Amino acid sequence: MVETDPPCTLDSVAKELVRLCRGGRLYEIEKWINDGKPLDISAAIKRRKKRSLLEIAVETGFHSLIELIAKHEASQSAKNGALRDAVLSRRLELVELLLANGADIKSVSLADVLLTWEPTLIRFFLERGANPIEGRPFAEAFGAKVRTALRPFVEYKRAHPELAAALHE
């Protein structure tokens, strides 16, 4: 009797891809992509929070792996979700990488950026058009912790006096 491998299911394929990503197997994932295999792992994450392979890559912090997957990721929501994860982990270099590969800076609220308490990240978003008025992000940040958000607020207010009244609201 000849043994055969169990049939390949979408779930097992997706789980293998997640395993490669979590293990930082850059060249194996590159071969996966070059072989024309999809990066969709939705079959492996039915019961848990829906996450993309790119979000898992951001979790690893492996710059080259994130870049490879971001270049081949077709889903805008996956890119934007990964950007939010990079912001929450306070990794400006990953934020820049994801933006260079199609993530939308406006997909992350300024309140989320302010709540990282990372001045460099906050300035980065403000300089690139984050909306300091909509949703009252500074008020939300001040409510959580005043000190870290105060300096970027004052600097932004000085740089944009035309918004001073709206910022105070």
GUVODREN-992369 format. One line per 10 residues: for each residue x, y, z of N, C-alpha, C. Coordinates in steps of 0.02 Angstrom, whole numbers, plus 50000, padded with zeros to 5 digits. Last residue first. Layout:
% GUVODREN-992369
X:Y:Z:X:Y:Z:X:Y:Z ~ ...
% end
This chain:
% GUVODREN-992369
49437:53730:51019:49371:53699:51030:49381:53626:51047 ~ 49567:53756:50984:49547:53766:51054:49479:53735:51069 ~ 49564:53736:50846:49603:53689:50889:49582:53696:50962 ~ 49491:53845:50803:49462:53778:50795:49499:53727:50838 ~ 49582:53948:50835:49515:53947:50865:49484:53876:50861 ~ 49697:53912:50754:49700:53918:50828:49631:53912:50860 ~ 49714:53909:50620:49674:53855:50650:49668:53860:50726 ~ 49799:54010:50590:49733:54014:50561:49686:53960:50590 ~ 49923:53973:50640:49881:54018:50680:49809:54023:50654 ~ 50017:53855:50629:49954:53865:50593:49906:53909:50633
50125:53854:50714:50139:53849:50642:50077:53863:50600 ~ 50060:53858:50837:50105:53913:50817:50117:53913:50742 ~ 49996:53735:50833:49956:53796:50839:49997:53856:50818 ~ 50105:53649:50832:50060:53649:50774:50018:53714:50774 ~ 50159:53676:50959:50199:53686:50898:50154:53692:50836 ~ 50052:53637:51040:50075:53706:51042:50115:53721:50978 ~ 50045:53499:51006:49987:53542:50999:50009:53615:50994 ~ 50172:53449:51041:50152:53450:50970:50092:53495:50957 ~ 50157:53478:51186:50209:53509:51144:50190:53507:51070 ~ 50045:53396:51229:50044:53469:51233:50095:53502:51187
50060:53260:51231:50023:53289:51175:50028:53365:51174 ~ 50129:53239:51350:50160:53220:51286:50126:53253:51227 ~ 50037:53294:51452:50106:53316:51442:50135:53300:51373 ~ 49905:53233:51461:49917:53299:51434:49989:53311:51412 ~ 49816:53095:51424:49878:53116:51456:49901:53181:51423 ~ 49679:53086:51395:49717:53026:51415:49782:53045:51451 ~ 49640:53213:51362:49600:53177:51411:49638:53116:51437 ~ 49728:53240:51261:49735:53276:51324:49697:53241:51379 ~ 49674:53155:51162:49741:53141:51190:49751:53177:51256 ~ 49551:53219:51140:49553:53148:51161:49620:53131:51193
49598:53343:51098:49556:53338:51158:49556:53267:51185 ~ 49662:53305:50980:49702:53332:51036:49662:53329:51101 ~ 49553:53261:50898:49605:53214:50921:49647:53240:50980 ~ 49415:53292:50852:49448:53323:50910:49504:53278:50939 ~ 49359:53255:50734:49358:53206:50788:49392:53230:50852 ~ 49458:53368:50646:49405:53317:50642:49412:53264:50697 ~ 49584:53433:50674:49520:53460:50695:49467:53405:50699 ~ 49699:53387:50618:49701:53401:50690:49634:53425:50718 ~ 49728:53264:50503:49678:53315:50520:49676:53327:50596 ~ 49886:53249:50426:49837:53223:50473:49791:53279:50495
49986:53295:50335:49916:53309:50323:49865:53277:50369 ~ 50117:53277:50368:50092:53245:50307:50016:53247:50301 ~ 50142:53334:50489:50176:53362:50431:50149:53335:50365 ~ 50071:53245:50571:50048:53314:50563:50079:53346:50501 ~ 50151:53129:50561:50082:53129:50536:50056:53200:50525 ~ 50272:53177:50618:50272:53146:50552:50201:53148:50522 ~ 50232:53212:50747:50253:53264:50700:50251:53238:50628 ~ 50207:53081:50796:50154:53132:50794:50171:53187:50744 ~ 50332:53024:50788:50277:52995:50750:50220:53046:50742 ~ 50399:53104:50881:50423:53100:50812:50368:53074:50766
50326:53082:51004:50328:53147:50971:50350:53144:50898 ~ 50222:52965:51054:50286:52966:51019:50291:53030:50978 ~ 50102:52928:51109:50146:52971:51148:50217:52973:51119 ~ 50000:52865:51050:50063:52827:51054:50113:52863:51098 ~ 49898:52955:51041:49897:52910:51099:49957:52863:51102 ~ 49920:53013:50917:49935:53051:50978:49940:53006:51039 ~ 49871:52909:50835:49942:52929:50832:49961:52966:50896 ~ 49737:52909:50869:49776:52849:50880:49851:52865:50880 ~ 49706:53040:50826:49699:53022:50897:49739:52960:50913 ~ 49718:53031:50689:49770:53068:50726:49765:53053:50801
49684:52869:50622:49662:52932:50652:49719:52965:50690 ~ 49732:52806:50470:49747:52804:50542:49726:52871:50572 ~ 49708:52837:50341:49671:52780:50369:49682:52772:50444 ~ 49791:52933:50293:49728:52956:50322:49686:52899:50350 ~ 49892:52861:50232:49906:52894:50296:49842:52916:50331 ~ 49875:52708:50159:49846:52776:50159:49855:52807:50229 ~ 50002:52611:50080:49956:52622:50135:49934:52695:50135 ~ 50099:52600:49975:50028:52608:49960:49980:52615:50017 ~ 50231:52596:50009:50203:52539:49972:50127:52540:49968 ~ 50259:52704:50085:50294:52699:50021:50266:52643:49977
50188:52665:50198:50164:52722:50158:50196:52721:50089 ~ 50272:52563:50244:50204:52547:50222:50175:52603:50180 ~ 50389:52638:50275:50391:52583:50227:50321:52567:50200 ~ 50341:52724:50376:50368:52751:50313:50369:52698:50258 ~ 50308:52627:50473:50257:52673:50447:50280:52700:50380 ~ 50434:52576:50498:50384:52532:50467:50326:52573:50439 ~ 50494:52685:50557:50524:52657:50497:50476:52611:50461 ~ 50413:52705:50672:50412:52754:50617:50441:52724:50553 ~ 50331:52616:50773:50386:52601:50728:50383:52646:50666 ~ 50234:52599:50874:50279:52657:50875:50341:52647:50831
50134:52511:50869:50197:52485:50895:50253:52538:50894 ~ 50037:52589:50811:50027:52568:50880:50090:52538:50911 ~ 50093:52599:50682:50086:52658:50724:50080:52638:50797 ~ 50082:52467:50640:50149:52497:50643:50147:52560:50687 ~ 49942:52453:50640:49983:52413:50685:50053:52442:50694 ~ 49912:52543:50536:49887:52556:50604:49927:52516:50656 ~ 49972:52474:50431:49995:52542:50450:49973:52558:50521 ~ 49894:52361:50425:49964:52353:50443:49993:52421:50465 ~ 49776:52420:50381:49777:52386:50446:49848:52377:50471 ~ 49817:52464:50255:49797:52513:50305:49797:52483:50376
49841:52341:50192:49895:52391:50198:49879:52441:50253 ~ 49712:52287:50199:49768:52252:50231:49827:52300:50242 ~ 49641:52377:50122:49624:52372:50193:49679:52335:50231 ~ 49695:52353:49996:49708:52418:50028:49693:52413:50102 ~ 49766:52207:49937:49712:52235:49977:49732:52300:50011 ~ 49878:52155:49878:49830:52189:49835:49777:52227:49876 ~ 50048:52146:49911:49981:52145:49941:49933:52186:49899 ~ 50175:52158:49867:50132:52110:49832:50061:52106:49861 ~ 50236:52248:49949:50241:52259:49877:50192:52215:49838 ~ 50214:52189:50073:50179:52251:50057:50180:52264:49982
50305:52081:50069:50233:52068:50070:50193:52130:50050 ~ 50428:52152:50066:50411:52103:50015:50335:52092:50011 ~ 50420:52230:50185:50426:52261:50119:50405:52214:50063 ~ 50416:52130:50282:50360:52176:50276:50361:52209:50207 ~ 50543:52076:50261:50483:52034:50252:50422:52078:50242 ~ 50625:52183:50295:50626:52156:50226:50565:52112:50212 ~ 50589:52202:50436:50582:52254:50385:50578:52225:50314 ~ 50507:52124:50552:50559:52106:50503:50549:52150:50441 ~ 50407:52130:50646:50455:52185:50644:50510:52176:50593 ~ 50303:52044:50669:50371:52017:50675:50423:52073:50677
50194:52127:50644:50202:52101:50712:50273:52073:50722 ~ 50205:52137:50508:50220:52196:50549:50232:52175:50621 ~ 50159:52009:50474:50228:52027:50460:50249:52088:50501 ~ 50026:52022:50509:50067:51974:50545:50141:51990:50534 ~ 49989:52114:50412:49984:52132:50483:50025:52085:50526 ~ 50008:52036:50298:50049:52096:50308:50046:52119:50381 ~ 49910:51942:50309:49979:51920:50315:50025:51979:50327 ~ 49776:52011:50409:49809:51996:50346:49880:51971:50360 ~ 49642:51958:50512:49707:51990:50503:49736:51969:50436 ~ 49500:51955:50606:49525:51951:50538:49589:51991:50532
49506:51869:50756:49503:51934:50724:49534:51928:50655 ~ 49455:51695:50731:49490:51750:50764:49479:51815:50727 ~ 49393:51604:50650:49363:51619:50714:49395:51678:50750 ~ 49471:51602:50527:49397:51605:50529:49370:51631:50595 ~ 49600:51601:50474:49583:51645:50530:49508:51654:50538 ~ 49631:51532:50361:49663:51510:50423:49641:51550:50483 ~ 49570:51594:50255:49548:51526:50272:49575:51503:50339 ~ 49641:51713:50238:49576:51715:50271:49550:51646:50291 ~ 49760:51739:50179:49760:51690:50234:49693:51687:50269 ~ 49827:51773:50024:49765:51774:50064:49767:51719:50116
49926:51772:49934:49945:51792:50001:49884:51795:50048 ~ 49937:51636:49812:49906:51696:49842:49931:51709:49913 ~ 50074:51595:49704:50027:51575:49756:50000:51638:49790 ~ 50172:51612:49609:50105:51634:49594:50052:51615:49645 ~ 50301:51590:49636:50264:51532:49611:50191:51549:49595 ~ 50333:51709:49697:50357:51697:49628:50323:51637:49596 ~ 50277:51685:49824:50250:51738:49781:50270:51726:49708 ~ 50362:51580:49865:50289:51572:49866:50256:51622:49817 ~ 50484:51646:49864:50473:51591:49817:50398:51578:49810 ~ 50460:51733:49971:50475:51760:49905:50464:51707:49851
50447:51640:50072:50388:51680:50053:50399:51712:49985 ~ 50578:51595:50074:50524:51547:50060:50460:51584:50040 ~ 50645:51710:50109:50657:51681:50043:50604:51629:50025 ~ 50592:51737:50242:50588:51785:50187:50594:51751:50119 ~ 50532:51682:50368:50560:51644:50312:50553:51684:50247 ~ 50488:51715:50496:50534:51760:50460:50566:51728:50400 ~ 50392:51643:50559:50461:51619:50565:50512:51662:50529 ~ 50278:51706:50516:50297:51713:50587:50369:51691:50599 ~ 50283:51660:50382:50287:51731:50399:50310:51741:50471 ~ 50267:51522:50394:50326:51549:50361:50336:51623:50380
50140:51520:50455:50198:51491:50489:50263:51519:50460 ~ 50062:51574:50354:50067:51610:50418:50128:51585:50456 ~ 50076:51471:50260:50100:51538:50244:50108:51580:50308 ~ 50012:51367:50328:50083:51361:50310:50113:51430:50295 ~ 49882:51415:50333:49919:51406:50395:49994:51400:50382 ~ 49851:51411:50197:49853:51475:50231:49893:51470:50296 ~ 49853:51273:50178:49897:51315:50139:49906:51383:50174 ~ 49751:51232:50263:49819:51209:50277:49870:51251:50239 ~ 49640:51297:50203:49658:51309:50272:49730:51290:50286 ~ 49633:51239:50078:49648:51311:50083:49671:51328:50153
49718:51080:50083:49658:51122:50088:49680:51195:50092 ~ 49783:50945:50003:49798:51014:50023:49733:51054:50025 ~ 49759:50780:50066:49745:50832:50016:49758:50901:50045 ~ 49903:50698:50136:49833:50719:50140:49820:50775:50090 ~ 50005:50594:50030:49998:50652:50073:49924:50670:50078 ~ 49995:50416:50037:49990:50479:50001:49983:50536:50051 ~ 50076:50260:50033:50050:50316:50072:50048:50378:50029 ~ 50028:50110:49958:50067:50171:49951:50035:50226:49992 ~ 50041:49942:50000:50000:50000:50000:50044:50062:50000
% end
